[in-house]
Amino acid sequence: MSILRIRTFIGMLCACIAVAAQLTFATTAGAAPARHIEINSTLLTEMSGITASAHHNNRYWAHNDSGDSPRLFAFNEQGQLLTELRVKGASAFDWEDMDSFSDASGSYLLLADIGDNMAFRPYTDVYLIAEPELLKSPVMEASVQRHFMLINEDGPRDAEALAVDSRERFIYLLSKRDTHPRLYRFSLDALAGQPVPLNYLGEIRSIPSIDKHQAQGAGRITRFSPTAMAFSPTGDAAIIVTLGKAYYFPRKQNQSWLHALNATPVVVNVKPLPQIEAGTFSLDGKRLLIGSEGVPAKMEILDRPAAK
């Protein structure tokens, strides 16, 4: 090969690399070793939501997908199931996510009964309960303190992702089956027991979209369909979990969540799991937990990506 051809080839190669770099969707998180844990229990069989306890750094809560009774399970990072918490005053049509928060009045858990695969529910439900600090027995009970009945003013939508910002006093939901996920919110202080309109904020276009839009009734989902969302304890980051991947979003001071979630995310390296349905931050915000449905329930614990 002549020198001219070599130079031409090198130039073309560099150009291709440059184009590829421009087309790269997002940076990938540094490969900090992940810890794999499993919860061998016949109780937690279809894990669909997890959140960190507001009381203890090595305690988490999880729930099953549709078909279970209204109950939660506490577990730790060693994969030990700690207790079953039965929720009185709640139904469990299709629980899909959960979150925790603390304020001056105490520590609470939010339970998101927001699944609507066929987009036919006139309203969906979010329940608020007090988080027990002490786990006194293998089976405990908690009562619903607030029940939010949510109305989508742009029509019923399936959703599996919920996160709370207790500083702003807003709860955020992310739709699942739209071409681009739609972000909504409602006030944490909304009047309970009556319909609460969801405020549509905009689309999230930072994660890959489905190739072609189909009606929600068709029930079409892809590995990019959001199945969970969580905000860091200090509000400086978020994760969106999809059926196939997890995306990490740093957030600037005073930046809205809509803008933060539309910035280029960091793709989190997650070991292949059967069906990723859950994700959260640890209480100290230093780790991510990504979980899957299945028996046993499987989770990856990863270090939070470093700030860019």
N, C-alpha and C positions, 0 to 999 in steps of 0.2 A: 504494500500500500504506500502511495507517495506521501511526502510530507504534507502537501496541500490537502490530500484526502483525509489524512489523519487530523489535521487542524479543522477541516470541515466537520468531520465526525464528532470531534470533541465539542465544537461549537453547538452542533445540533443536540448533543447529549446534555450540555449545560442548559440549553433552552428548555428541553423537556423537563429537566429537574426543576427549573424555575417555575414552569407552568404547573407541575405536580404540586410544588410547594404552595402555589397560590390556591390550588383546588383542595388542599388539605382542609378537612372540615374543622378539626379542632386539635389542639395539642393533647398528648397523652400523659397521664400522670406518671411520675417517677415510680419505678417498680419497687416500692417498699414491700417487704414480705407480708403476705396476707395470712391470717389465721383462719382456718376452716373449723367451724363447730357444727355439731349436729345435736338435735334434741330428739332423743328416742322416746316418743310418747304416742300412745294411741289417742291422745286428746287433741294435740296440735298437729293436724293432718293436712290442712290446706292454708298455711300461713299466708295472710293477705295484707297484714299491716303490722308494723312494729314502731315503737317509740321508746326513748330513754326515760327512765324514771326521773322525776324531779327531786327525789329524795336521796338516791344512792347511785354512785358512779358505776357500779357493777350490777345494775338491775335494769331490766327492760320488760316491756309489756308487748304482747302479741295477741292477735285474734285470727280466727279462721275466716274463710270465704263464706259465701252463701251456703245455706243448708245447716248451719250450726245454730245452737241457741245463743242468746245474748250473753257472752262471757269472754273473759280475758284470761291470759296466762302470763305469770311473771317468770322470768328466767334470767340466768346470768351468763357471763362470757365463757364460762366453763361448760355450757350446755346443760345445766341443771334446771329442771322445771321446779319452781319454788312454790307456786300456789295457783289455784283456779279462783278467779273472781267473777261471781255471777252478778249480772247487772239487772236490778229490779226496775221496772218501769220503762224498759226499752224493748223494741222489737228488733229482729235481725233478718231483714229481707235480703240485703246484700252488702254486708260490711266490707269495705274495701281499703280503708286507711285509718290511721289514728295519729294523734299528737299529744304532747304534754306541755304544760306551761305552769308558771308560778306568778302570783302577784301578791299584793298586800293582804289579800283575803285567804290565801292558801295555795295548795298545789292541786292541779286538776288534769284529767285526761279527757280528750275529745275523741269521740267514736263516730266515724263517718259511714253511715248507711246510705251511700250515694251511688251504688251500682245500679245501672239501668240499661242492660244489654240491648233491649229492643226499643228503648226510648219511648216508653209509654207511661211512666209514673207521673202523676200530676204534681207530686212534690217528693223530695228526698229528705232525709233526716240526719241531723247531727246531734249527738247526745253529749252532755257534759256531766262528769261525775268527779267527786273528790278522790284524789289518789291516796290510798292508805299508806301510811308511813311504815307501820309495823305489819309484817305478815304473820299473823298469830296462829293460823291453822292451814291445812292443805286446801280447804275450801272456805271461801269467804264470800260476803255479799256487799254490794254497794248500790245505792239508789240514785237514779237520775235526778240531778239538781236543776238542769235546764234542758229543754228540748227545742231545737231550732227546726222549723219546717220550711225547707228551702224551695223557692219557686224560680225556675229559669224563665225570664220574660221573653227569651228568644226560642223557647220551646224545650221540651225534655231532652236531656243529654246524659249519656253514660259518662261517669267519672270514677276514677280510682285514686286520685291524688289530692291530699289535703295537707295544709301546713298553717300554723298559727304564728302571727307576729304579735306577741303580747304587749310590746312597746307601742305599736301603732293601734292595738286593740282591733285588729282585723284578722279574719280567717279566710284563707285563699283556697280555691279549688281549681283544678286543671282537668279539662275534658279529655276523653280518651280516643274517640272515634272520628273526630273531625280531621280534615286534611292537614290543618295545622291546629294543634291543641289550643283551646280557648281558656284564658285565665279570667276567673271571677273572684269576687270577694264579698263578704258581708261583715257587719260589725259584731265583734264579740259581745257587745252590750245591747244587741238587738233584743226586742221584746220576745220572750219565749212564749210558746203556746199559740202563736198565730203566724200566718204565712210571712216569710222573710224573703223579699226579692233579692236575687243575686245581681250584683253590679258587674256587668261585663267590662273588662279592662282592655282586652286586645288579644291578638294571636301571639303564640310563641313560635317563632320561625327559626330558632337557633338549633333545633334538633331535626334530624331528617324527617321528611313527611312521607306519607304513603304515596305511591306512584299515581294513583287515580282515585278521585273521591267517589265513594259509593254511599248510598243512603244508609243512615245509621241502622235502619231496620235489617239491612243485610248482615249486620254483625261482623263486618270486616275489620280485622286488626292485623298489625304487623309487629315485627320485633322492635319497632320504634314507637309503639303505642305506650303512652305513659301509664305506669301502674302505681307510682308512689311519688311523693314530693316531701321534702323536709327543709326547714331553715335551721341554720346553726344557732346555738344558744345565744350568741351575741349579735345575731342578725347580720353578720358580715359575709355570709355565704349561703348557698342552697345546693341541694341535689335534686335532680329529676331522675327517677328510675324508670326504665322501660323494660319490656319483656326480654330484651337482649343485652342491654348496656346500662351504664350509669353515667350521668353527666354532672360535673361540678361547676358551679358558677360563683366566682368571687363577687362581692357586692361592695361598691364604693359608699362612702358616707353620704347620707341623704339621697341616695339613689333609690328610685322606686323599684319594686320587685318586678314590674313589667319590663323595665329597661334592663335590670340586672339579668333577668332570664332570657333576654334577647341578645345578650352579648355572646361572643364565642366561648363555649364551655371547654373545660378540660375533660376528655374522655377518661373515665376511671377504669383501669384494668381490673376486670372481675373475672375470676375463674368461671368457666361455663357451668351454669346451674340449670336444673330442669325447667323451671319457669319462674323468672324473677318477678316478684310481686310486692316486695317490701323494701324500705330503706329508711335510715335515720342517721343522725349524728349521736355520738356518745354525749353524756351530760357535760363533760368538760370540753366538748367540741373538737377533740383531737383525733377522733376515729370515726370511720363510717362503718355502718352495718348494712349489708345487702343480703336479703333473704329470699328464699324460694319456697314455693309450694312443694309438697311431697312428703313421704314418710321414709326416713326421718326428715324433720324440718332441717334444711341446710342453710348455713349463713357464712358469709365471708366478712371478716373484720379487717379493715385496711386503715393505714394511716391517712389522715386527711392530706390531700395534695398541697404541696408548698405553694405559697403565694408567689405569683409571677411579678 
